[in-house]
Amino acid sequence: MSILRLSQAVAKLRFDNIVGRSDIDAAIALMRSSQASIEPELQKRTREDPVSRLYLAIKDWAVKMHNPQVPYDTIDELATRVDVLGDHRRDIIKATCEEYEQIAVWTITRDRQGNIASVNFAEEDINMV
């Protein structure tokens, strides 16, 4: 619908009431140019914090392994790969697991002491990617 309206606008700029192929091509070029101009802005909005990096590593592992259950030991190893290091390492792992559980991306399985044993994606989330 927006291509049609843009095509009509381009035709009107030429003082014509008939939309031609060149008007449609110009409208498509305008749409592509508009999308390209906002792409760098979208990339700037991507979170590069440790929680986001760890989440992406966990999701990539689950998809690659075709396994919706990611054990804590694997999460700990993945944290190292994405440079989640130092004194706050366990806090960042916990924050990642709990943040994405709160927004229903996965569920957390806990051991008897209440520690995180694994995170569990819905099977369809892993198989659809």
C-alpha positions in Angstrom: 0.0 0.0 0.0 2.8 2.4 0.8 4.5 1.7 -2.5 1.3 2.6 -4.3 1.0 5.9 -2.4 4.6 6.8 -2.9 4.2 6.0 -6.6 1.2 8.3 -6.8 3.2 11.0 -5.1 6.1 10.6 -7.5 3.7 10.9 -10.5 2.2 14.0 -9.0 5.7 15.5 -8.7 5.8 15.1 -12.4 2.4 16.8 -12.7 0.9 13.6 -14.0 -2.2 11.7 -12.9 -1.1 8.4 -14.3 1.4 6.2 -12.4 4.0 4.7 -14.7 6.6 2.0 -14.2 9.3 4.7 -13.5 7.2 6.1 -10.7 7.0 2.6 -9.1 10.7 2.1 -9.5 11.3 5.5 -7.9 9.0 4.7 -5.0 10.8 1.4 -4.4 14.2 3.2 -4.5 12.9 5.7 -1.9 11.7 2.8 0.4 15.1 1.1 0.1 16.9 4.3 0.7 14.8 5.0 3.7 15.4 1.6 5.2 19.2 1.9 4.6 19.3 5.2 6.3 17.8 3.8 9.5 19.9 0.6 9.6 22.9 2.1 11.3 20.5 3.6 13.9 19.0 0.2 14.6 22.5 -1.3 15.1 23.3 1.5 17.6 20.2 0.4 19.6 21.5 -3.2 20.0 22.5 -3.8 23.5 26.2 -4.8 23.9 26.1 -5.3 27.6 27.2 -8.6 29.2 23.7 -9.8 29.8 22.7 -9.5 26.1 26.0 -11.1 24.9 25.5 -14.0 27.2 21.8 -14.5 26.2 22.8 -14.5 22.5 25.6 -17.1 23.2 23.1 -19.3 25.1 20.5 -19.1 22.4 23.1 -19.8 19.6 24.3 -22.9 21.5 20.8 -24.2 22.0 20.0 -23.8 18.3 23.3 -25.2 17.1 22.9 -28.2 19.4 19.2 -28.6 18.8 18.8 -28.8 22.5 16.3 -26.6 24.3 17.8 -27.3 27.7 21.1 -25.5 28.4 22.9 -26.8 31.6 24.5 -24.3 34.0 28.0 -25.6 33.3 27.5 -24.8 29.6 26.2 -21.3 30.5 29.3 -20.8 32.6 31.5 -21.9 29.7 29.6 -19.7 27.3 30.1 -16.7 29.6 33.8 -17.1 29.3 33.6 -17.2 25.5 31.7 -13.8 25.4 34.1 -12.2 27.9 31.9 -12.3 31.0 34.7 -12.5 33.4 35.7 -11.2 36.8 34.1 -10.8 40.2 30.6 -10.2 38.8 30.6 -13.3 36.6 28.1 -15.3 38.7 25.9 -12.2 39.2 25.8 -11.6 35.4 24.9 -15.2 34.7 22.1 -15.1 37.4 20.9 -11.7 36.0 20.8 -13.1 32.5 18.9 -16.2 33.5 16.4 -14.3 35.6 15.9 -11.4 33.2 15.0 -13.7 30.3 12.8 -15.9 32.5 10.8 -12.8 33.5 10.0 -12.0 29.9 9.1 -15.7 29.2 12.0 -16.5 26.8 12.9 -19.6 28.8 12.2 -21.2 32.1 14.8 -21.9 34.8 15.3 -25.3 36.4 16.7 -25.1 39.9 18.5 -27.7 42.1 17.4 -28.5 45.7 19.4 -25.6 47.0 17.7 -23.2 44.7 20.7 -22.7 42.4 20.2 -22.5 38.6 20.6 -25.9 37.1 19.6 -25.1 33.6 17.6 -22.8 31.4 15.0 -24.3 29.1 13.7 -22.8 25.9 10.4 -23.9 24.4 11.3 -26.6 21.9 9.6 -24.8 19.0 11.8 -21.7 19.7 14.9 -23.8 19.1 13.7 -25.8 16.1 12.2 -22.8 14.2 15.4 -20.8 14.1 
